[in-house]
Amino acid sequence: MTETIAKRFETKEKAVIEVYGHVGVLGANLRNLSETGAFLEVSHGDYVPQKGDLLNLTVQLETIKKTHNVSAEVVWTEGMGLGICFINKDEVLERMMAKALGF
């Protein structure tokens, strides 16, 4: 089976990350984006998300006056950088329960 890689687009948007299970928000720079995920660099905050963390990501697109809010899971990290995959908002609770129960 071959894996399809989604085309990525470079961006310089600012983002706000909320990590489910942690208090507070993190600032981040959205470096690239695809249909399936994104690469972010944490710019400020008191926590660096880890692989498996579930996120609520908000991106304010000033030029077109729109706000995008998506759920995601961290799939890899390197320093302050995060690779995330987008997930359906309905899956967040299910994944949180699975993590809590050790599945």
N, C-alpha and C positions, 0 to 999 in steps of 0.2 A: 504494500500500500504506500503511495507517495503522499507526502505532506505538502499541502498548498500553503505558501507563504503569502500573507496579505501585503499589498503594496503599502509602504510607509511614506508619510508626508512629514517633512520637517516643519517645526513650528516653534514659536517663541512665546507662547501664551503662559500666563500665570495661572496657577491652580491652587485650590484649597483642598486638603486631604483630611478627612475624618476617619480614624481607624476604629472600627467597631471593637468595643471592649476597653478603649483607652479614652481618657478625658482630654479634651482640648483639640485644637486643630493644628495642622502643619501647613506651612507655605511650601510651594513647589514650583518648578519650572517644567512645563510640558515641552519636551524636546522633539518627540515625534509621535505620530498618531496613525493608526490604521483602523479598519473596520472591526478588528478583533481585539485590539489592545493599544498600549502606549508605553512610552519610556518617559519617566519623570525623574527629576533630581530634586531632592528635598533641599530647600533653601533656608528654612528656619523652623524651629520647633524643638520639643524636648524628647522626641522619640523618632527612631528611624524604623519604618515598617520592615517586617521580616517576611520571608517566604511563607505563604499560607494565610497571612493577615487579610482580612476582608475590609474593603475601603468604600467610603462614599466620596466621590470625586466631583468637585464643582469647578467648572471653568467659565469665567466671565469673558465673553467675546465682545470687547468694547466697540470694535469697529462696526459690528452689525447689531449692537445692542441686544444680545441674546445671552442667556445663561444656560449651560448644559450641566446636567447632574446625572451621573452614572454610578453604578455599583461595579466593583472590580475586586479581583483577587491578585495578590502579589505572587508572581510565579518565579521570579529570581531577583536577587539584589547584588549590588557591587558597590561598596562604599556607600555614598549617599544616593546612588542611582537605583531605580526600581523598574523592573519590567512587570507590567500588569496585563491581565486579560479581563475584558469586560464580561460581566455576568448579568443575568436577568435579576431584577430587584426581588422577584419572588423566590430566588434561590438563596438569598442571603440568610434568612432564618434557618433554612434547611441545612446549609453548610455550617452555620454557627452551632447548631445542635449536634451535628456529626463531630465537629471538633471537640465540643464539650464532653461527648460520650467516648471520645478516643477512636473514632472510625477513620 
